[in-house]
């Protein structure tokens, strides 16, 4: 039996579900969670949606985002869906998921990442790395189960697709992606709200923060790597938020000669986050991220390491 049929049987046989997205949720994570949650509710199911971290400000327009919890009770969940997680650790709830797994609670993985270690623990692994996004998979699941995509679901799904295709600029923007987008627009997806919040939203604090990061921009012509960094002091000085860091690495990646863009962000608590981007077909930044315990997609990936960024005589280093 294929993964879709197994997934379908679990949905039809149970009534209480827990949906979990990944840490530092992006548009695809949130879009797929919200659309699938609304679909399950339309089928009369009880649903709890959880992400370890809060949704970034730019995604607060999504319908239902205010209902996403940052924690959950073990409770009486009959099945658990993991959406867009990429790997087990990124769920942020790995220990509790292991406990639920021991209790024989079915865990279903819905994802489009190339490499995924969740197969070791999940009961159903519904993964397609040819899909543009997890939201695209949710679109197929809803229609495959005979569901009706409402305007709210359409907006959430389109947000996920828009995010993971880089606003329809990445090479994963294939013919089918545009066909799905047309269908979602016909179902009432609010593209104007998506583009306004994701492409046009620039607060004063964000622009000041980006200015500081761009002033440190370095480009190595030999390797084609563009790098910059953001420190905790930058956040404090500009009165920005962690959300304001989002999108900066894509701006760095816009340098024509750049093969890879790397942005380092010092949380100030002994952790540094690295974000990687590329548009080069011959480079897989997820493999780079994997070297530091991270992961992601071929063209967009990230990792976290212990350490802090310090300045010494106009130079920066990690200690």
C-alpha positions as CSV (number, residue, x, y, z in Angstrom):
1,X,0.0,0.0,0.0
2,X,1.4,3.4,-1.0
3,X,2.1,6.2,1.5
4,X,-0.9,8.2,0.4
5,X,-3.4,5.3,1.0
6,X,-1.8,4.7,4.5
7,X,-2.1,8.4,5.3
8,X,-5.7,8.4,4.1
9,X,-6.7,5.4,6.2
10,X,-5.2,7.0,9.3
11,X,-7.2,10.2,8.8
12,X,-10.4,8.3,8.2
13,X,-10.0,5.9,11.1
14,X,-9.1,8.5,13.8
15,X,-10.5,11.8,15.2
16,X,-7.8,13.5,17.3
17,X,-4.7,14.7,15.6
18,X,-1.5,16.6,16.5
19,X,0.3,18.5,13.7
20,X,3.9,19.6,14.3
21,X,6.0,22.0,12.2
22,X,9.7,22.7,12.5
23,X,11.7,25.1,14.6
24,X,11.9,28.7,13.2
25,X,8.9,28.1,11.0
26,X,8.9,29.5,7.5
27,X,6.1,30.1,5.0
28,X,6.0,26.5,3.7
29,X,6.0,25.1,7.2
30,X,3.2,27.4,8.4
31,X,1.2,27.2,5.1
32,X,1.2,23.4,5.0
33,X,0.3,23.2,8.7
34,X,-2.6,25.7,8.5
35,X,-4.1,24.3,5.3
36,X,-3.9,20.7,6.5
37,X,-5.3,21.6,9.9
38,X,-8.3,23.4,8.3
39,X,-8.9,20.4,6.0
40,X,-8.9,18.0,9.0
41,X,-11.3,20.3,10.9
42,X,-13.6,20.4,7.9
43,X,-13.8,16.6,8.2
44,X,-15.0,16.9,11.8
45,X,-11.6,16.1,13.4
46,X,-10.0,17.5,16.5
47,X,-6.7,19.2,15.7
48,X,-3.8,20.7,17.7
49,X,-1.1,22.5,15.8
50,X,2.3,23.1,17.4
51,X,5.7,24.7,16.5
52,X,8.5,25.2,19.0
53,X,9.0,28.8,17.9
54,X,6.5,31.5,17.2
55,X,5.5,32.4,13.6
56,X,7.6,35.4,12.3
57,X,5.7,38.7,12.0
58,X,5.6,38.6,8.2
59,X,3.4,35.5,8.4
60,X,0.9,36.7,11.0
61,X,-1.6,37.5,8.2
62,X,-2.1,33.8,7.5
63,X,-5.6,32.6,8.6
64,X,-5.5,30.6,11.8
65,X,-1.8,31.3,12.6
66,X,-2.8,32.7,16.0
67,X,-4.0,29.2,17.0
68,X,-0.6,27.6,16.6
69,X,0.8,26.6,20.0
70,X,4.4,26.6,21.0
71,X,4.0,23.5,23.1
72,X,1.5,20.6,23.5
73,X,0.3,18.1,26.1
74,X,0.9,14.5,25.4
75,X,-2.9,14.0,25.7
76,X,-5.0,11.6,23.7
77,X,-3.7,12.2,20.2
78,X,-4.5,9.3,18.0
79,X,-2.0,10.2,15.3
80,X,0.7,12.8,14.7
81,X,1.6,14.5,11.5
82,X,5.0,16.0,11.0
83,X,5.0,18.6,8.2
84,X,8.1,20.1,6.5
85,X,10.5,19.0,9.2
86,X,13.4,17.7,7.2
87,X,14.9,15.8,10.1
88,X,13.9,14.5,13.5
89,X,15.9,17.0,15.6
90,X,14.3,20.0,13.8
91,X,10.9,19.2,15.2
92,X,12.0,20.6,18.5
93,X,10.0,17.9,20.3
94,X,12.2,14.9,19.6
95,X,12.1,13.4,23.1
96,X,8.3,13.5,23.4
97,X,7.9,12.1,19.9
98,X,10.1,9.2,21.0
99,X,7.8,8.6,24.0
100,X,4.7,8.8,21.8
101,X,6.3,6.4,19.4
102,X,6.9,3.9,22.2
103,X,3.2,4.2,23.0
104,X,2.4,3.1,19.4
105,X,0.9,6.4,18.4
106,X,1.1,6.5,14.6
107,X,3.5,9.2,13.2
108,X,3.1,10.4,9.6
109,X,5.8,12.4,7.9
110,X,4.8,14.8,5.1
111,X,7.8,16.5,3.5
112,X,9.8,17.4,0.4
113,X,13.3,17.6,1.7
114,X,16.0,15.6,-0.2
115,X,17.4,13.9,2.9
116,X,15.2,13.0,5.8
117,X,16.0,10.9,8.9
118,X,12.4,10.7,10.1
119,X,11.9,7.4,8.3
120,X,13.6,5.8,11.3
121,X,10.7,6.6,13.6
122,X,7.6,7.3,11.5
123,X,5.0,4.8,10.5
124,X,4.2,6.6,7.2
125,X,6.8,8.5,5.2
126,X,4.9,10.6,2.6
127,X,7.9,12.3,1.0
128,X,8.5,13.7,-2.5
129,X,11.6,15.7,-3.1
130,X,10.5,16.6,-6.6
131,X,7.7,18.8,-5.1
132,X,8.3,22.5,-4.8
133,X,7.1,22.5,-1.2
134,X,5.4,20.6,1.5
135,X,2.4,22.9,0.8
136,X,2.2,21.4,-2.7
137,X,2.0,17.9,-1.2
138,X,-0.8,19.1,1.1
139,X,-2.7,20.5,-1.9
140,X,-2.5,17.0,-3.5
141,X,-3.5,15.2,-0.3
142,X,-6.6,17.4,0.2
143,X,-7.8,16.9,-3.4
144,X,-6.8,13.2,-3.3
145,X,-9.1,12.7,-0.3
146,X,-11.9,14.5,-2.0
147,X,-11.7,17.6,0.0
148,X,-12.6,21.1,-1.0
149,X,-9.9,23.8,-0.9
150,X,-11.4,26.9,0.7
151,X,-10.0,30.4,0.2
152,X,-8.3,30.2,3.6
153,X,-6.6,26.9,2.7
154,X,-5.7,28.3,-0.8
155,X,-4.0,31.4,0.8
156,X,-2.0,29.2,3.2
157,X,-0.9,26.7,0.5
158,X,0.1,29.5,-2.0
159,X,2.1,31.2,0.8
160,X,4.1,28.0,1.2
161,X,4.7,27.6,-2.5
162,X,5.6,31.3,-2.9
163,X,8.1,31.0,-0.1
164,X,9.8,27.9,-1.2
165,X,10.0,29.0,-4.9
166,X,11.5,32.3,-3.9
167,X,8.5,34.2,-5.2
168,X,8.5,32.0,-8.4
169,X,12.1,32.7,-9.1
170,X,13.8,29.4,-8.2
171,X,14.3,26.6,-10.6
172,X,11.7,24.5,-8.8
173,X,9.1,26.8,-10.3
174,X,7.9,24.2,-12.8
175,X,4.9,24.2,-15.0
176,X,2.8,22.3,-12.5
177,X,3.6,24.8,-9.8
178,X,2.1,27.6,-11.9
179,X,-0.9,25.4,-12.7
180,X,-1.5,24.8,-9.0
181,X,-1.0,28.5,-8.4
182,X,-3.7,29.4,-11.0
183,X,-6.1,26.9,-9.4
184,X,-5.4,28.4,-5.9
185,X,-6.0,31.9,-7.2
186,X,-9.3,30.7,-8.6
187,X,-10.2,29.3,-5.2
188,X,-9.6,32.7,-3.6
189,X,-6.0,32.7,-2.5
190,X,-4.9,36.2,-1.5
191,X,-1.7,36.7,-3.5
192,X,-1.7,40.4,-2.8
193,X,-1.5,39.8,0.9
194,X,1.3,37.2,0.4
195,X,3.4,39.5,-1.7
196,X,2.7,42.6,0.4
197,X,3.9,40.8,3.6
198,X,6.7,38.7,2.2
199,X,8.2,40.9,-0.5
200,X,7.2,44.5,0.5
201,X,7.2,44.4,4.3
202,X,10.3,46.3,5.4
203,X,10.2,48.0,8.8
204,X,12.6,50.8,9.7
205,X,14.4,48.6,12.2
206,X,14.7,45.9,9.6
207,X,16.3,48.2,7.1
208,X,18.8,49.5,9.7
209,X,19.7,46.0,10.6
210,X,20.2,45.0,7.0
211,X,22.3,48.1,6.5
212,X,24.7,47.0,9.3
213,X,24.9,43.5,7.8
214,X,25.5,44.8,4.3
215,X,28.3,47.0,5.5
216,X,30.1,43.8,6.6
217,X,29.5,42.0,3.3
218,X,32.5,40.1,2.0
219,X,32.8,38.4,-1.4
220,X,35.6,36.0,-2.2
221,X,36.0,36.0,-6.0
222,X,38.0,32.7,-5.9
223,X,35.3,30.7,-4.2
224,X,32.3,32.8,-5.2
225,X,31.1,32.9,-1.6
226,X,29.4,36.0,-0.2
227,X,29.2,36.3,3.6
228,X,28.0,38.6,6.2
229,X,26.9,38.5,9.8
230,X,24.4,39.8,12.4
231,X,25.2,40.0,16.1
232,X,23.0,40.3,19.2
233,X,24.2,43.8,19.7
234,X,23.0,44.7,16.2
235,X,19.5,43.6,17.2
236,X,19.6,45.7,20.3
237,X,21.1,48.7,18.6
238,X,18.5,48.8,15.8
239,X,15.6,47.7,18.1
240,X,15.0,45.0,15.5
241,X,13.7,41.5,16.2
242,X,14.9,38.0,15.2
243,X,12.2,38.1,12.5
244,X,13.9,41.0,10.9
245,X,16.9,38.8,10.0
246,X,14.7,36.7,7.7
247,X,15.2,37.5,4.0
248,X,18.7,39.0,4.5
249,X,20.5,36.0,3.2
250,X,18.4,36.1,0.0
251,X,19.5,39.7,-0.5
252,X,23.2,38.7,-0.1
253,X,22.6,35.9,-2.6
254,X,21.5,38.4,-5.2
255,X,25.2,39.3,-6.1
256,X,25.5,38.2,-9.7
257,X,28.9,36.6,-9.2
258,X,27.9,34.8,-6.1
259,X,27.8,31.0,-6.1
260,X,26.9,30.7,-2.4
261,X,25.6,33.2,0.2
262,X,26.2,32.6,3.9
263,X,24.7,34.7,6.7
264,X,25.8,34.1,10.3
265,X,23.5,35.2,13.1
266,X,24.8,35.3,16.7
267,X,21.8,34.7,19.1
268,X,23.9,35.9,22.0
269,X,23.2,32.8,24.0
270,X,26.2,30.7,22.9
271,X,24.6,29.7,19.6
272,X,25.2,30.9,16.0
273,X,22.8,30.2,13.2
274,X,24.1,29.8,9.7
275,X,21.8,30.4,6.6
276,X,23.0,29.2,3.2
277,X,21.5,30.0,-0.2
278,X,22.6,29.3,-3.8
279,X,21.1,29.5,-7.4
280,X,24.0,27.4,-8.8
281,X,22.8,24.1,-10.2
282,X,26.1,22.4,-9.4
283,X,26.0,23.3,-5.7
284,X,24.0,21.6,-2.9
285,X,24.1,23.8,0.2
286,X,22.2,21.2,2.2
287,X,25.4,19.1,2.0
288,X,27.3,22.0,3.4
289,X,24.8,22.5,6.2
290,X,25.0,18.8,7.0
291,X,28.7,19.1,7.9
292,X,27.6,21.3,10.8
293,X,24.6,19.2,11.9
294,X,22.1,21.1,9.8
295,X,20.2,20.4,6.6
296,X,17.6,21.8,4.3
297,X,17.1,22.0,0.5
298,X,19.6,21.9,-2.3
299,X,19.4,25.7,-2.7
300,X,18.4,26.8,0.8
301,X,19.7,25.3,4.0
302,X,20.8,26.1,7.5
303,X,22.6,25.0,10.7
304,X,23.3,25.9,14.3
305,X,26.6,25.7,16.1
306,X,27.8,26.6,19.5
307,X,30.0,29.7,19.8
308,X,29.9,33.5,19.6
309,X,31.0,36.1,17.1
310,X,33.6,38.6,18.4
311,X,35.2,41.6,16.8
312,X,38.9,42.2,16.9
313,X,40.6,45.2,15.2
314,X,37.9,45.5,12.5
315,X,37.8,41.7,12.0
316,X,35.3,39.2,13.1
317,X,35.9,35.7,14.3
318,X,34.0,32.8,15.9
319,X,35.1,31.6,19.3
